[in-house]
Amino acid sequence: MRFSRSISLLFSSSFSNSEEICQDFDLADECQANAALEFINCGSACDDSICEEKCLVDYRHELDSCPCGRDCPTGCQNCFHPICKDKKHFFVIGNYGEFRKENFIISTSGEFVENREIAVPGNKKGYLHQVGHALLNDELFVFGGYYDSYKAAVLEGCAFRELHQRLIYDYSIGNNVQELGGEVFICFNSQYSDASKICQVFDGSSFRVHRSETSFTHQSGCLANYQGNLLAIGSYYSGDRSKVELLSNEIWKEQEQHPKQMALFGCLAIGDEKVITIGGFNVITNRPYDDIFAFENSSWRSVGKLLTPQFYSTVYAFGGELFSVLGGKSPYNIERLEMDSGNGNVTENTVIYSDFRLDAPIVFYVDLDFCAN
């Protein structure tokens, strides 16, 4: 049967590259089965090839968006598919200077919050203040930070282990760390060195410098995955605060400017075709933004606003919802954003938690028993 063969081929091509890094094959199987049923029902109602082709396109898109698919290769981690709502908890880790250390699990509703212990080498104060972080092969790595801007560490169980490998250039401040193609790009580092236009690349065992430089500085900006390429947005420096560049074929190419001039904001890819920016800091007025913008089809548009202005938050996707997690402006909220599945605009904002300042905290989804003992 032609539809059955299409199902088999598309599922194989969409999921074959995720086996080693995806941890949610149970949900992937369920998602794929639901997509296959929709595809069969769609095709059975067709009476011409145009209709059948549309069914195939919709089916391919659904497979790509499933956990373990092309848009969500690690599973439900930062996945926007609604089926991931079954994974109802995420973990927040961070320091604010040497004074505050926070490690807690929280439900997506905010009804359950519980502190959990995460150890750092030598019990150093401020160890995780302003670090960059990324998941690589289902391991959580952190890079740099305010008090040791050359370190790298990995979370093993409920404790960070520092690696003997060190960053080539310093890194702290901003959201310029992004996993792409089985490597982590640590870009534009801090305001204290001369490497504000380059990226370091970590493959899990060593660091190297990427050969391409941006035309503009993006220190304290944000880095995201757009159509399988790196998208660098914003900067702390005058003249570059609205600049956007895309790394394509090893060359950085200028894109349409961001509507705001800003630094210290959160950003995140939704699927393969859209990047969201949330909040940000106006360096001229010394005030945060409440704006939410989307970059799609190589163009920016406004899609909503936060309930309160915020900067230096971490943006996280979870089961069809976005979360803006804490940041540098009081009230320090975790805000849940629901988006229209059609036009992509924010339809509802809910504060699920509010307490303290954490700059760009580490956020990742976990099972309820993670580090419970």
C-alpha positions as CSV (number, residue, x, y, z in Angstrom):
1,M,0.0,0.0,0.0
2,R,1.5,3.3,-1.0
3,F,0.5,5.2,2.2
4,S,2.0,2.4,4.4
5,R,5.3,2.5,2.5
6,S,5.3,6.3,2.8
7,I,4.8,6.0,6.6
8,S,7.7,3.6,6.9
9,L,10.1,5.6,4.8
10,L,9.3,9.0,6.4
11,F,9.5,7.6,10.0
12,S,12.8,6.0,9.3
13,S,14.4,9.2,7.8
14,S,13.0,11.5,10.5
15,F,14.2,9.4,13.5
16,S,17.3,7.5,12.3
17,N,19.7,10.2,13.4
18,S,18.3,10.5,16.9
19,E,18.9,7.1,18.4
20,E,22.0,7.9,20.3
21,I,20.9,11.2,21.9
22,C,17.1,10.9,22.3
23,Q,15.8,9.8,25.7
24,D,12.1,9.8,25.0
25,F,11.4,7.0,22.5
26,D,8.3,6.0,24.4
27,L,6.7,9.4,23.6
28,A,8.3,9.3,20.1
29,D,6.5,6.0,19.4
30,E,3.2,7.4,20.6
31,C,3.6,10.5,18.6
32,Q,4.6,8.6,15.4
33,A,1.6,6.3,15.8
34,N,-0.8,9.3,16.2
35,A,0.8,10.9,13.1
36,A,0.4,7.7,11.1
37,L,-3.2,7.4,12.0
38,E,-3.9,11.0,11.0
39,F,-2.0,10.4,7.7
40,I,-4.1,7.3,6.9
41,N,-7.4,9.2,7.7
42,C,-6.3,12.1,5.7
43,G,-5.4,9.9,2.7
44,S,-8.6,7.9,2.8
45,A,-10.5,11.1,2.2
46,C,-8.5,12.1,-0.8
47,D,-9.6,11.7,-4.4
48,D,-6.6,13.2,-6.2
49,S,-2.8,13.4,-6.1
50,I,-2.8,17.0,-4.9
51,C,-4.7,16.0,-1.7
52,E,-2.4,13.0,-1.2
53,E,0.7,15.2,-1.5
54,K,-0.7,17.6,1.1
55,C,-1.3,14.6,3.5
56,L,2.3,13.6,3.0
57,V,3.6,17.1,3.7
58,D,1.5,17.4,6.9
59,Y,2.7,14.0,8.0
60,R,6.3,14.8,7.4
61,H,6.0,18.0,9.4
62,E,4.3,16.2,12.3
63,L,7.1,13.5,12.3
64,D,9.8,16.2,12.4
65,S,8.1,17.9,15.4
66,C,7.7,14.7,17.4
67,P,10.1,13.9,20.2
68,C,13.3,12.4,18.7
69,G,12.3,13.9,15.3
70,R,14.4,16.5,13.4
71,D,13.1,19.4,15.4
72,C,13.4,17.7,18.7
73,P,16.4,15.3,18.4
74,T,17.0,15.0,22.1
75,G,13.4,14.3,22.9
76,C,11.3,16.5,25.0
77,Q,14.2,18.8,26.0
78,N,13.2,22.2,24.6
79,C,10.6,20.5,22.4
80,F,7.4,22.4,21.5
81,H,5.2,19.3,20.7
82,P,2.1,19.1,22.9
83,I,2.8,15.4,23.7
84,C,5.7,16.5,25.9
85,K,3.2,17.9,28.4
86,D,3.4,14.4,29.9
87,K,6.9,15.5,31.0
88,K,5.6,18.0,33.6
89,H,8.7,19.1,35.5
90,F,11.8,21.1,34.8
91,F,14.9,21.8,36.9
92,V,16.4,25.3,37.5
93,I,20.1,25.7,38.6
94,G,22.0,28.9,39.2
95,N,23.8,31.3,41.4
96,Y,23.5,35.1,41.9
97,G,27.0,36.2,42.7
98,E,28.4,34.4,45.7
99,F,25.3,35.1,47.8
100,R,22.5,32.9,46.4
101,K,22.6,29.3,45.3
102,E,19.4,27.8,43.9
103,N,18.6,24.3,42.7
104,F,15.0,23.4,42.4
105,I,12.5,21.3,40.5
106,I,9.2,22.9,39.5
107,S,6.1,21.7,37.7
108,T,4.9,23.5,34.6
109,S,1.9,24.6,36.5
110,G,4.0,26.0,39.4
111,E,1.9,24.1,41.9
112,F,4.9,21.9,42.9
113,V,8.3,23.4,43.8
114,E,11.0,21.6,45.8
115,N,14.6,22.3,46.5
116,R,17.1,19.6,45.4
117,E,20.9,19.5,46.1
118,I,23.4,19.9,43.3
119,A,27.0,19.9,44.3
120,V,29.8,21.9,42.6
121,P,33.6,21.3,42.8
122,G,35.0,22.4,46.2
123,N,31.6,23.8,47.1
124,K,32.8,27.0,45.5
125,K,30.5,30.0,46.0
126,G,29.2,31.5,42.8
127,Y,30.5,28.6,40.7
128,L,27.5,28.8,38.3
129,H,27.0,32.6,38.2
130,Q,26.7,33.7,34.6
131,V,27.8,30.4,33.1
132,G,26.7,29.3,29.6
133,H,25.1,25.9,29.3
134,A,24.1,23.4,26.7
135,L,23.1,19.7,26.4
136,L,25.4,17.6,24.3
137,N,24.7,13.9,23.8
138,D,22.2,14.1,26.7
139,E,24.9,15.5,29.1
140,L,24.6,18.9,30.6
141,F,27.7,21.1,30.2
142,V,28.5,24.5,31.6
143,F,31.1,26.9,30.3
144,G,32.9,29.9,31.8
145,G,31.1,32.2,34.3
146,Y,31.8,35.3,36.3
147,Y,34.4,33.9,38.8
148,D,36.2,31.5,36.4
149,S,35.5,32.4,32.8
150,Y,37.6,29.6,31.3
151,K,36.2,26.6,33.1
152,A,34.1,23.8,31.7
153,A,32.1,21.2,33.7
154,V,29.6,18.4,33.2
155,L,26.7,17.4,35.4
156,E,27.2,13.8,36.6
157,G,24.3,12.6,38.7
158,C,23.7,15.4,41.1
159,A,27.2,17.0,41.0
160,F,29.2,19.0,38.5
161,R,32.6,17.6,37.6
162,E,35.1,20.1,36.3
163,L,36.9,19.1,33.1
164,H,40.6,19.3,32.6
165,Q,40.0,21.0,29.3
166,R,39.7,24.8,29.4
167,L,38.1,27.3,27.2
168,I,40.5,29.0,24.7
169,Y,38.8,32.4,25.3
170,D,36.9,33.6,28.3
171,Y,33.1,33.4,28.4
172,S,30.5,34.9,30.7
173,I,27.4,37.1,30.3
174,G,24.7,36.5,27.8
175,N,23.0,33.5,26.1
176,N,25.5,32.8,23.4
177,V,25.9,29.0,23.9
178,Q,24.2,26.7,21.4
179,E,24.3,23.0,20.5
180,L,24.3,22.3,16.8
181,G,25.2,19.2,14.8
182,G,26.6,17.3,17.8
183,E,28.9,20.2,18.9
184,V,28.5,23.1,21.2
185,F,29.2,26.7,20.0
186,I,30.4,29.1,22.7
187,C,30.4,32.5,21.1
188,F,31.3,36.1,21.5
189,N,32.5,35.5,25.1
190,S,32.6,38.3,27.6
191,Q,33.2,42.1,27.5
192,Y,36.7,41.6,28.9
193,S,38.5,40.1,25.9
194,D,39.0,40.8,22.2
195,A,37.1,37.8,20.9
196,S,33.6,39.3,20.6
197,K,33.2,38.2,17.0
198,I,34.3,34.5,17.1
199,C,33.0,31.2,18.4
200,Q,34.7,28.4,20.2
201,V,33.5,24.9,19.4
202,F,33.3,22.0,21.9
203,D,32.9,18.4,20.6
204,G,32.7,16.8,24.0
205,S,36.4,16.3,24.5
206,S,38.3,19.3,23.2
207,F,37.9,23.0,22.1
208,R,38.7,24.7,18.9
209,V,38.2,28.1,17.4
210,H,35.7,28.4,14.5
211,R,37.4,29.9,11.5
212,S,34.6,32.4,10.6
213,E,34.2,35.8,12.3
214,T,31.0,37.8,12.4
215,S,30.9,41.3,11.0
216,F,29.4,42.7,14.2
217,T,30.0,42.1,17.9
218,H,27.3,40.0,19.6
219,Q,28.6,40.0,23.2
220,S,25.7,39.8,25.6
221,G,23.4,38.9,22.7
222,C,21.7,35.6,22.0
223,L,22.4,32.5,19.8
224,A,19.8,30.2,18.4
225,N,19.4,27.4,15.8
226,Y,17.5,28.7,12.7
227,Q,17.0,26.2,9.9
228,G,20.0,24.2,11.1
229,N,22.3,27.2,11.2
230,L,23.5,29.5,13.9
231,L,21.6,32.8,14.3
232,A,23.4,35.6,16.3
233,I,21.2,38.4,17.6
234,G,21.9,41.7,19.3
235,S,24.9,43.0,21.3
236,Y,25.9,45.1,24.2
237,Y,27.9,47.4,22.0
238,S,26.6,50.6,20.4
239,G,25.9,50.2,16.7
240,D,25.5,46.5,16.9
241,R,22.6,46.1,19.3
242,S,20.0,45.4,16.6
243,K,22.4,43.4,14.3
244,V,21.5,39.9,13.3
245,E,23.8,37.4,11.4
246,L,23.3,33.8,10.2
247,L,26.2,31.3,9.9
248,S,25.5,29.6,6.6
249,N,28.1,27.5,4.6
250,E,30.8,28.6,7.1
251,I,30.1,32.3,6.4
252,W,28.3,34.8,8.6
253,K,25.7,36.7,6.6
254,E,23.8,39.8,7.8
255,Q,20.0,39.4,8.2
256,E,17.1,41.8,8.8
257,Q,17.8,43.8,11.9
258,H,16.0,43.1,15.1
259,P,13.2,45.7,15.8
260,K,14.9,46.6,19.2
261,Q,18.4,47.6,20.1
262,M,19.1,45.4,23.0
263,A,21.3,43.0,24.9
264,L,20.9,40.4,27.7
265,F,17.7,38.7,26.4
266,G,16.5,35.2,26.0
267,C,16.0,33.4,22.7
268,L,14.9,30.0,21.5
269,A,14.2,28.1,18.3
270,I,10.7,26.7,17.9
271,G,11.0,23.9,15.4
272,D,13.3,24.6,12.4
273,E,11.7,27.7,11.0
274,K,11.2,30.1,13.9
275,V,13.3,31.8,16.6
276,I,11.7,33.7,19.5
277,T,13.3,36.5,21.5
278,I,11.9,37.5,24.9
279,G,12.5,40.7,26.9
280,G,16.0,42.2,26.8
281,F,17.9,45.3,28.1
282,N,18.0,48.8,26.6
283,V,21.6,49.8,27.3
284,I,20.7,53.5,26.6
285,T,17.7,53.9,28.9
286,N,19.0,51.3,31.4
287,R,15.5,49.6,31.3
288,P,14.3,46.1,30.3
289,Y,11.9,45.3,27.5
290,D,8.7,43.3,27.7
291,D,8.5,42.6,23.9
292,I,8.4,39.1,22.3
293,F,9.4,38.8,18.7
294,A,9.6,36.0,16.2
295,F,12.1,35.6,13.3
296,E,10.6,33.5,10.5
297,N,10.9,33.6,6.8
298,S,14.0,35.7,7.4
299,S,11.8,38.5,8.9
300,W,10.9,39.8,12.3
301,R,7.4,40.4,13.7
302,S,5.9,41.1,17.1
303,V,4.0,38.2,18.6
304,G,3.3,39.4,22.2
305,K,4.5,40.9,25.4
306,L,5.6,39.7,28.9
307,L,3.4,40.6,31.8
308,T,6.4,42.5,33.3
309,P,9.6,43.7,31.5
310,Q,12.6,41.3,32.0
311,F,16.2,40.8,30.9
312,Y,18.7,38.1,31.3
313,S,16.1,35.3,31.5
314,T,16.4,31.8,30.1
315,V,13.8,30.9,27.5
316,Y,12.6,27.3,27.6
317,A,10.1,25.4,25.4
318,F,8.1,22.6,27.0
319,G,5.1,20.7,25.5
320,G,3.6,23.5,23.4
321,E,4.4,26.3,25.9
322,L,7.2,28.7,26.4
323,F,8.7,29.7,29.7
324,S,10.7,32.8,30.5
325,V,12.7,31.8,33.6
326,L,13.7,34.4,36.2
327,G,16.2,37.0,35.1
328,G,17.6,40.3,36.4
329,K,14.6,42.5,37.0
330,S,12.2,42.4,39.9
331,P,9.7,40.8,40.1
332,Y,11.8,37.8,39.2
333,N,9.1,35.6,37.6
334,I,8.9,32.3,35.8
335,E,6.3,33.2,33.2
336,R,4.4,30.6,31.1
337,L,3.5,31.7,27.6
338,E,0.8,29.9,25.6
339,M,0.9,30.5,21.8
340,D,-1.7,30.2,19.1
341,S,-0.9,27.1,17.0
342,G,-2.0,29.0,13.9
343,N,-0.5,32.5,13.9
344,G,2.1,31.9,16.6
345,N,1.1,34.8,18.7
346,V,1.1,34.7,22.5
347,T,-2.5,34.1,23.7
348,E,-2.0,33.8,27.4
349,N,0.6,34.7,30.1
350,T,0.7,33.2,33.5
351,V,3.2,33.7,36.3
352,I,3.8,30.3,37.8
353,Y,6.6,31.3,40.3
354,S,8.2,34.4,41.6
355,D,11.0,34.8,44.1
356,F,14.6,35.7,43.4
357,R,17.2,36.9,40.8
358,L,19.1,34.4,38.7
359,D,20.9,35.6,35.6
360,A,20.3,33.2,32.6
361,P,19.8,30.2,34.9
362,I,20.3,26.6,33.7
363,V,17.0,25.0,32.7
364,F,16.3,21.4,31.6
365,Y,13.4,18.9,32.0
366,V,13.7,16.0,34.4
367,D,11.7,13.2,35.9
368,L,10.1,14.0,39.3
369,D,12.6,11.8,41.2
370,F,15.7,13.6,39.8
371,C,18.1,14.2,42.7
372,A,15.4,13.6,45.2
373,N,17.7,12.0,47.8
